[in-house]
């Protein structure tokens, strides 16, 4: 099937939803269409973010509240907590997206002419495909060497709770994170992303990721049915806005190591802003509402594992059903599955490869590691600058405080690792 729109899963025809009654509400669907139209028009306005948000509060907010009230009135009591939290988050997402924008000043920031080296020629590729790949082997080697403590911590975690997602944020003042931030700035990568977004950005964070074959957090969504794990499992878009991410390989990635994957051009596919916001709202609220339930298992989207929750989802208007992590719900052998798998690009590349990508809009995933494989990578994030960078004595003070904090972190974690080693 041709691709060009964000995937829509037909849950009424999905095997795991068989026998569940789906409801329709034409009045609610009419409200959804009104909100989408008004919001799309607002996005096209060449106005400052403050004015966009004011218009949203005046014209769109009341319609969103009316939609929420209508959904709440029809929901069963057990669904109310999740529903109200999800819709409140979705409303904030829509407003936040406007707050991230400043169409009136987009042309005042970094331009392609100011870029240097390969970034100057790579900008058009980034805009067209949604990703850009380059290599910095020396940086990866340094990050690998200086993250020995963090890697030891993740190895311990992989032994103690192998089923979980094995990732941790690097301390902002650790040698590895400091070197990455400095290299991204000095190389021109930060200016490159600023040119792509049309706004100045800053390096935000780095997270060390250790993928291994014992992880099961993504498996067996519909464990109460005979469906296995989908071939498109974990295909998703990120919940963050105003952020560009990058994946840097610390070790060579081969066929069995679970390569990073991206669907080229998917960042430009048509989508409904309201639908995406509601899906993000439900994904976030699920973490709060389902936390601690003993029947969640290890799966990372517990809402989809429970039959009563699937029934609740079918009670929503058709456009609001779904998740940002829709890949888990696509049936193997379907036209949509074959099309996405055929379009997906897998990055089987050497250590030092960095893939920048528009994760909030483009479809991507970390590949699944096969037996005998392993992937060590650092995920980088760059955020639209919200305020001018600090100047004067304060940055020095903050830097010294950060270094002391990292030294404390090293002492404590080294002690804990030493104690845990005999029992690991």
Steps between C-alpha positions, in 0.01 A plus 500: 500500500625856438638687798462872562275519804573396856393137547148444631427165662146368448446369851143388424650242260802419716499137626566607862187720495272234349159480669528844662233754417620820336303818560453798272412859590441729204482809720839421651648431158366834376672674792824319418480617138436860614795493739734355238397759242536793739831373636648443153405855403664628818821313421518679167472845654822709479462622858704497824449202730332713766229611258450143374444376856255783572299410191505134601363578847223716352389300196614139532518440875122515554442251217758265648334526841163425341647191335647384830169550682321297235747212526489503881119489503500180294790320675469225755617597853813284486618685188449853632838545669700400194271692264504829691876491552564415135281780369656752739847400378385517137373855550837600644680331210305699243564828681864412564555432131382853428722638773800333337426684177587854406428521131562872497869452581589171331705670229717686751700197606768276353492464122657248268756757386648516849555124523834341422643176372259215431220662701454767232428243230315266738226741603284435195534125560396544863195701399403251231560172683459595867844366594866571431793265555867584558796348685714618793708194598727685743206630700346153528831355615539768766140458618552123525817537704367764738166329563654190660313557827164554329552192283573295810177626654299402193663157486397448862147610416489261203590213733265593782193592291579380147143545378501878547608777263869549582568873472625781726559874467863609504582754768521843336852554640634153426801491265300318232205741506726804515700380199185423301347841571825676409544298179143565387550873547850523355427280198203709391240234577307735732490767229390231253198410713425869560488550124270200461254625762539868421563573868810497720547173688718375783637159585251353749611158627677174423381154602701178486305210350594133529274277293533124549299190399363426850277808494129419476337835585372537141369145457159334510269799516190289454605212722135400558467418130693283257665801337877510525724806502448709189779536244448877518525499881617824662454714187402834647533877508631680810280688744747790521460811287765756414763227529729337245670178598807310386629147548876453530638146478778427750571160347458357151140396432451185296192312382437335839560810712165674458581791271320831535225538237320797343231531233635768261261783426251399770558829683310671216201266492154646558367467853228639723645723775212416734525125444874503566455710816233266638713194427789664686264583784384142540855366478618731778194459720527121473827518690325669790174305507643151443809539720546209737228275363618141553341382176695742279782256435817649354337651193548875467144587384283330766178664379500274196552182700171523688175404333291757688737777388474390139121518536534852639712604204228387258257723689696803379428671168690330219764775450608488867573129520863400497849570630817677395658150510266359238747249357409245766142496374562447128411147392774301325436442132268798465555756226597760759754269663661408168511865390666624819751216513585559135555873555700467822873579482726306736833652601752217508808714549833522684573660836499877480196515271257773604147505361311824565124467458174685546360262759189694600365469144694222328431130553794318658603227742794327657546164332448176689821327603538138394673228708871568515455866418532820701472872428679776689390848400446848637176680427544877469233769520498862390225736618379833367655770718244647738717776648840660433798300632631619839805724508751641749600325820190282526600243234835450678325449833255258342781310329692455827185386677428255218850351514471451876165333446653262247790416733245409768312289246820312406589427865153374589454285190851353521427398858167343403655312210777367724244369747277351232774324300524180709127441473462592132 
